[in-house]
Amino acid sequence: MPATEVLDQLAALLNGERRVTLLCGSGCQGAHDQLMALAARLKAPIVHALKGKEHIEWDNPYNLA
């Protein structure tokens, strides 16, 4: 778990931007539900890194081919 200060910085960045795209790699393994919730909250499309496509469903509503 990142330090609270790091999470606060990330939240400030995400809240301050108009548009965000999520680039998901192998680090998202086991976090599919959380990632879908984040994408929904941010209304953010998801792009897969080569090692991320096995962890995120291709037919999710935020997927960019």
C-alpha positions as CSV (number, residue, x, y, z in Angstrom):
1,M,0.0,0.0,0.0
2,P,1.5,3.4,-1.0
3,A,2.0,6.1,1.6
4,T,-0.9,8.3,2.4
5,E,0.9,11.3,0.9
6,V,1.4,9.5,-2.4
7,L,-2.3,8.5,-2.5
8,D,-3.3,12.1,-1.8
9,Q,-1.1,13.3,-4.6
10,L,-2.7,10.8,-7.0
11,A,-6.2,11.7,-5.9
12,A,-5.4,15.4,-6.5
13,L,-4.1,14.6,-10.0
14,L,-7.1,12.5,-10.9
15,N,-9.6,15.0,-9.5
16,G,-7.9,17.9,-11.3
17,E,-7.8,16.5,-14.8
18,R,-10.8,16.7,-17.2
19,R,-9.9,13.4,-19.0
20,V,-8.0,10.4,-17.8
21,T,-7.1,7.2,-19.6
22,L,-6.1,4.1,-17.6
23,L,-3.1,2.1,-18.9
24,C,-3.3,-1.3,-17.3
25,G,-0.5,-3.8,-17.1
26,S,0.2,-6.9,-15.1
27,G,0.1,-4.8,-11.9
28,C,-3.7,-4.8,-12.1
29,Q,-3.9,-8.6,-11.5
30,G,-6.5,-9.4,-9.0
31,A,-8.0,-5.9,-9.0
32,H,-10.6,-6.2,-11.8
33,D,-13.6,-5.0,-9.7
34,Q,-11.7,-2.1,-8.3
35,L,-10.4,-1.1,-11.7
36,M,-13.9,-1.2,-13.2
37,A,-15.2,1.0,-10.3
38,L,-12.3,3.5,-10.9
39,A,-13.0,3.6,-14.6
40,A,-16.7,4.2,-14.0
41,R,-16.0,6.9,-11.4
42,L,-13.5,8.7,-13.7
43,K,-15.5,7.8,-16.9
44,A,-12.1,6.7,-18.2
45,P,-11.3,4.4,-21.0
46,I,-8.9,1.5,-20.4
47,V,-5.9,0.7,-22.6
48,H,-4.1,-2.6,-22.1
49,A,-0.4,-3.2,-21.9
50,L,0.6,-6.5,-23.3
51,K,0.8,-8.1,-19.8
52,G,-2.5,-6.5,-18.7
53,K,-4.9,-7.9,-21.2
54,E,-5.1,-11.3,-19.4
55,H,-6.3,-9.6,-16.2
56,I,-9.0,-7.2,-17.6
57,E,-12.1,-8.4,-19.5
58,W,-12.1,-7.4,-23.1
59,D,-15.8,-6.8,-23.1
60,N,-15.9,-4.3,-20.3
61,P,-17.6,-1.0,-21.2
62,Y,-14.4,1.0,-20.8
63,N,-12.1,-1.1,-23.1
64,L,-10.3,0.6,-26.0
65,A,-9.3,-1.9,-28.6
